Amino acid sequence: MNKETSGIVVSNKMNKTIIVAVKKQISHKKYGKIILKTNKYYAHDENNTCNIGDIVKIQETRPLSKNKRWKLVELIKKQ
């Protein structure tokens, strides 16, 4: 089964590619404090539909380029 996650589009300057920032809360190993961690993923956007600030759902897929391993599944909320 492929992984799915949602995040906010932070860049759409490339053709058919968006960068999605996914935030998750993790606990510090030693001190137990909750930390907000952000990962950026390159995702394939076939029709160039997304804009900066949109909330999207992305899904893991086969490697599409050097950095791109995710694809856009749906646009949850338009900015």
N, C-alpha and C positions, 0 to 999 in steps of 0.2 A: 504494500500500500504506500502511495506517495504522501509525503508530508505536506500539510497545508498550514499556512499562517497568514496573518493579516498585518498590515502596517500602513504607513503614510508615505506617499510619493514625495521624495525630496529633490529629484531631478528628472527632467524629460527632454534634455537637450540632444540626446543621441537619437538616431533614426531607429524606430521599432524597439527601443530599449528604455526602460525606466529604472531608477534606483529607488528601492523601497527600504525605509528605515523601520525595523521591527524592534520594539521595546519590550523587555521582559524583566521581571523582578526576580533577583536571586538573593540568596542569603550568603553573607560573607562566611568563609569556611571557619575562620578562627573566632571572630567576634560576634557573629550571628546577626549583624546589622543588615537590613534589607537594602540592597543596592539596585538602582535602575540601570540595566545594561542595554546598549543599543547595538544592533547588528545591521549592516547595510547589505542588501542583496540586489544584484542586477537581474532584472526580469524582462522577459520578452513580451512586448506589447505590439501585436501584429498590426493593428489599425491606427496606432498613435492616438488613442482615445483619452489617455490620462493626462492630467495637469498636476502641477505642484500643489500639494495640500490635500489631494484626493485620498480617501481611505479605500484600500484595495485588498483583495484576497489573492495570494499567490500560491503556486503549487510546484513542488520539486519535480524536475524533469531531467532528461538526458542532457549532457553538455551541448549547448548550442553555439558557444564560442569560448574564448579563453577564460572569461570570467562569468559568463551567463549560464546558470544552472536552474533557473526558475522561470515559470511562465505565468502570465496574468490569467486568473480564473474568472474573476468578476470585479466590477466596480461597485463597491458597497455604498459609498457616499461621495457625491460630487462637491467640490469646493466652490 
